[in-house]
Amino acid sequence: MSSSSSSSPARLIHSLWTFSLHLLTDPRYFTTLATLVVLGDAVLTQLIIRFVPYTEIDWETYMYQLELYLKGERDYALISGPTGPIVYPAGHVYVHQFLYTLTDYGRNIWKAQEVYAGLYLASLALTAAIYKQAGGVPNWALLLLPLSKRLHSIYVLRLFNDCWAVMAAQAAILAFARGWDALGIVLLSCALSVKMSVLLYLPGLLVILFRRRGLLSTMLHILALGLTQLLVGAPFLLHYPRSYLKNSYEFSRVFLFKWTVNWRFLGEELFLSPGWATALLVGHVSTLVLFGLFKWCRSDGGVWQVLGKGLQRPTQAPSTVPLTADYVTTVLFTSNLIGILFARSLHYQFYSWYGTQVPFLAWRTRYPIPVRLALLLTIEYAWNVYPSTSLSSGALVVANATLVLGVWFGHPEGRTLPTATPSKLV
């Protein structure tokens, strides 16, 4: 009797230990762990809203700009607020029109925080779904996703509009990974209508569509992406087209040195110089070209073979192998990371563009696990230093560059290529 009762706790502990190991290591338990992570983060997010003070940065400006729009103003040059003019496409306006109504004309910050909490959790769930669809990441890596102090701040303590673009972009990536390219274009259009930073995915997307759909279909998909932006911006384009295009898609915008997270160590003079901007553009384009030429088409015999087939038969897919969800996700995430590495400036809210993608990309390198974790920690550290320092900005650039190089020498087409045996999840 005594022996039986004493063994019961031991059996319970053993069962819990076994279940925990399955949760952390067995792919069949990936969804279970992802659900627990999202639920746990929901609790954490509510605690943050309850106990950490909200900081006003751009919300007041968003609402002020929206009120000008509601009063009938359609000239983007005249839609401004306390922190400056509107510099986002029209989707940003429509999103905040919805929020304006939902939050008592923008005055109920708690309601806005709760909406952004839901947005954050939806983005987290989409990230977990992308990881599961692509594979190649151990279950326990999911536990890294809720640990970012900066991401929680961007969503529920700052209410930045980047969060809406990120969620739509993540949904688009999941659609592309499943082969639902038409839906993916619609979702990516929604993301692009809020923030033009979504264009960083475009180079990788062009490679994916060309290989999977062929030249003609690729052109039609990109045309649909462009036409959607015209449709979204129609209320402004019909009245002040030049003003809208200049302000919502301003590629020549120069950011203030005091807000930069990535290039602080350069000094203000070099940071603001046109020559440095040109060097970054050349580096960005050159890196994308190198990945396109030597990495993203290897499973099809190389880029020239893919281009040759695609140009000879523009209505047919030139790829002879199916593009896996892993391939699609890896290429899109890498395309985004390359753009971030060479960005003219990164502000704190821009971390949301790739924060949840970093663990996935770390597992597309061949670095030992301690090095991968060190990269994640370095990136998170750099984004949490305010104001940025020469040390933090230098560390961020080195970590981002090391991650790009790791993917280049690691698994640039994903770990689960149909022509090769998948690597072990080390």
N, C-alpha and C positions, 0 to 999 in steps of 0.2 A: 504494500500500500504506500509506504513511505518512498520506496524506490520509484514507483510509478509516478507519484506526484512530483518528485524531484526531477524526473526526466521530461516532464511536460514543458517546463520553461526552456529546457535545452532544445527540445524539438521545435518549439516556437521560434527561438533565436536562429536555429539552423534554417528554418523555412523562410524567415525574413531575410537572412543573409543570402540564401539562394535566389529569392525573388529579386533582391536588390542587384545581384550580379546579372541576372537576366535583363533587368531594366537597363542596366548600364552597357551591356555588351551584346545582347541578342537582338538582331535586326527585327525579329518578330514582335518585339516589345517597344519598337521605336515610337509608334503612335501613342502607346500608353504613357511613355515617359514624356513625350511632347505635350500631351494633355495635362499631365501633372505640372510641367514647367509653366504652361500658360496659366493654369489655375493659381499656382504659387505666385507668379508674377502679377496676377490680378490683385492679389492680397497686398503684395509689396507696393504696387502702384497706388492703391487706395491709401496706404499708410503714408506714402510720400505726399499725396495731395493733402492729407489731413495735417501732417506735422511739419512740412517744409514750405516756407513762404513762397508764394508766387512772385515772379519778377516781371514787371512790365518792360517789354522791349518794342515789339512791333504790333501787338494786338490793337492797341489804340489807333495806330496809323491805319491798319487794315479797315477798321470800322469807320474811321473818318473818311477814308477814300471811298468806301462803299456808299456812305451817305451822299457824297457828291454824285456818284453814279445814279443813285435812286432819285436824286433831284433833277436828273436829265442830262448831266454832263457826259459827253461822249468823246471829248478830246483828251487823249491820254496825257498830253503835256500839261493839262490843267487839273488832273486828278492827283492830288498830293496830300500829305499828312505831316504830322509832327516830325517824323524821321525821314521824310523825303517823298519824292514822286513815286507813282506806281511803276514798277519795272518788271511786271509779270504778265503773261498772257491772260486772256479773258476768262479762262477756266478758274483762275484765282478769284476773280470777281464773283462768279456764280457760287463757288464754294462758300465764300464769306457772306454772300447774300442769304444762303441757307443758315449759316451760323448766326447771322445778325437776327434773324427771326427766332431762332431756337434759344438764344441767350438774352432775350429781353433787350433787343437793340444793342447787344454787345456789352451790356452793363453787368450781367450775371457771370462773373468769371468762374465760379464753381461749376456751373453748367458746362461752360466751355471746356474746363479741365476734364470733366467726366466724358465729354464727347471725344476729347483727345486721348483719354485713357482707353476708350473703346477702340480708337484708331490705332493706338500703340499695340494693343493686344491682337487686333486683326492682322497687323503687320507681322507680329511675332508668329502667329499661327501660319501665315502664308510662308514665312521663312522656313518653319518646320516642315511644311508641306513640300517646299522646293527641295530641302535636304533629303526628305524621304523619297521623292520622285527621282532625284538624281543618284542617290546612293553614294557610297564611297566615303561617308563620314560616320565615325562611331557614335553610338547612342549618347554616350556621356558628354560629347561635345555640345549637346543641347543645353547642358547646364551652364555653359559659358554665356549664352545669349542674354539672360536677365541680369548679368552682373555689371552692365555698363551704367555708371552714374550719369554720364553725359547724355546718353540716349533717353533716359527717363526725364532728364531736365528739358531736353529739346521738345519732347512731346507734352508733358503735363505741367511743366513749370514755366515754359516760354511760349508755347502755342504757335510755333513757327509753321508757315504754310508748306515748307518742304515735306512735312509729314504726309500730306495728302498726295503729293507727287510720288513719294516713296511707296506708299501702299498700292497705288495704281500700277506703278512699275513692277512691284513684286508680283502682283496678280498677273500682269502681262508675261513676266518671265515664266511663271508656272504654266500659263497657257501655251507659250512657245515650246516649253519642255515637253508638253503632252502632244505637240503637233497641231494644236488648234491655232494656226497662224492668223486666221481672220479675226478671231476673238482677241488674240494677242495684240494685233494692230489697233483694234478699238480701245483696248485698255491702255496701251502705250500712248495713244492719242490723248486719252484723258489725262494721263500723267504729264505729257508734254504741254497740255493746255494750261497747266498750273505753274510749271517751272521748266525752263528750257535746258536745265542741266541733264534732263532725260536724254538729250541728244548724244550723251557719252556712250549710250548703248548702241547707237546706230551703226558704227563700223562693224561690230560683231554681228549685229542682226543682218546686215547686208550679206555677210559670208554665209550665215545660216540659211537665209531665204534663197540665195543663189544656188547653194548646193542642194537644197531640199526641193525647191520649186522650179528652178530654171530662171533664165533672164527675163522673159516676158512677165511671168507671175511676180517676180521680185519687183519689177517696175510698177506693176499694178498695186502691189501692197504699199510701196513707198508713196505712190500717187494718192492712195486712200489716206495715208498718214498726213500728207500735206493738205488735201482737200478738207479733212476734218478740222485742221487748224483754221482754215479760212471760214468754215462754217461757224466754229466757236467764236471767232473774232468778228463775225459779220456785223453786229450792232455798232462796232467801232470802225470797221473798215469801210462801211458804207458812207460814213460821215467824214472821218479824218484818217484815211488809210496810212498816210506817211507818218503821222504822229503815233499811231498804234504800232506799226512795224518797227519804228525807231526805238520806242520805249519798251516794248514787250519782248523784243528779240535783239537786244543791244549787245553785239559781240565785241564792241570796242570799249566797253565799260572798264574804267580803272578803279580798283578798290582802294580804300584807305589803308595805309600801312599799319595803323594802330590796331586794326581788327585781324590782321593776318595770323593764321595759326601755323602755316607751313614755311614761310620764307622770312621770318623775323631775323634769322642769323645773317642775312645778306646785307642788311642796312637799308635805310629808306631810299637813298639815291639810286642804288642798283635796282631795288624792288620796283620803283616807278619808271625806270628807263624803258623806252620803246625797244631797245636792243634786247633786253632781257625777255620781254614779251614775245619777240620774234624767236628767240632761242627756245623758249618753252613750246611754242607752236611747232617749230621744226622737230624738237624732241618728241612731242606727242605724235605727230604724223609719222615720223620715222619708226617709232616703236610699233605703231599699229601696222605699218607696212611690213616690218620684219616678222611680226606674228602672222600676218596674212600670207607672206611668201613662204615661210619656213615651218610654221607650227600648226595652223588651223586647218590645213588641207592634207596633212600627211597621210591620213588613212585612205585617201582617194588617189594616192600616187603623186601628190604635189599640186601646187596651185596652177601650174601651166596646163596640166592635164585637165583639171577641173574647168579652167577658163576655156580651153580648146573645145571641150564637149559642150559647154554651155553656150558658146557663141555659134557653134555649128548647128545645134538644135535648140534654139531659144525657147521653144515651148515645152521642153522636157527637162527633167531634173538631171544634172550632170553627175550627181553623186551615185556611186555604185554600192555604197554601204548605207544602212539606215543611220540617221543621226540620233544618237541616244539622248535621253534627257540629261545625262551627265555632260555630254558634249555641249549641248545647247546652253546649259547653266554655266559651265566653266567658261565658255567663250564670251557670254554676255557679262558675267561678273568680271572677267579679265579686261574686257573692253572698257568697262566702267572704271576699274582700278587704274588703268593706264591714264585715262582722262584726269582722274583725281591726282595722280602723281605729278602731272605736268600742269595742273591748274594754276592760273595767274595768281590766285589767292584763295585760301580756304577760310571761311568763317566757321564759327563753332557749330552752327546748325547744319553745316554741310556734312558733318559726321554721319548724319542719318542716311546720307546717300549710299554708304557702304558699310556701316558699322556691323550689321548683322551678316554681311557677306564675308567678312574677314576670316572667321573660323573655317568656312567652306574652302576658301582659297588657300588657307594654310595647309589643308589636307590635299591640295593639288600640287604641293611641293614634295620634295624628297628629304626635307630637313628632319632631323630627329624630333621627337615630340617635345622635349624641353626647349628646343629652338623655336618651334611653332608657338608654344605657349609664351615664350619670351617676346616674340613679335607681337602677339595679341596684347600682352601687358604693356609693351612700349607704346603701341598705338593708342591704347586707352589712356595711358599716363599723359601722353602729349595733348590729347584732346581735353584733358581736365586741368591743365595748367592755365590759369587766367590771371593777368594777361600772359600771352605766350612769351617765352624767353628764347634766347639763341639756342640754349640746350634743348628745350622741348621741341622747337620747330625743326632743328637739325635731326633730332631723334625720330620725328615723324617722317621726314623725307627719307631718311635711311631705312626705316622700317618698311615704308611703302615700296621703295625701290627694291629692297631685299625680297619682299613678297612677290613682286613682278618677276624678278630674276628666278625666284624659286619655282614659279609656275612655268617659266620658259624652260628650265632644266628639269622640270618634274613631269607634270601631266597636263600639258596645255590643251589637249583634246578630251580631258576627263580621264578617270581611272577605269572606266568600264567600256572601252572600245569594243565593238563587235568583232574586230579582227584580232584581238589580243586577249590573253587571259587576264582578268581583273587582278590588280595588285592586292596583297593583304592589307588590312586596315591597321597599319602600325602607327 
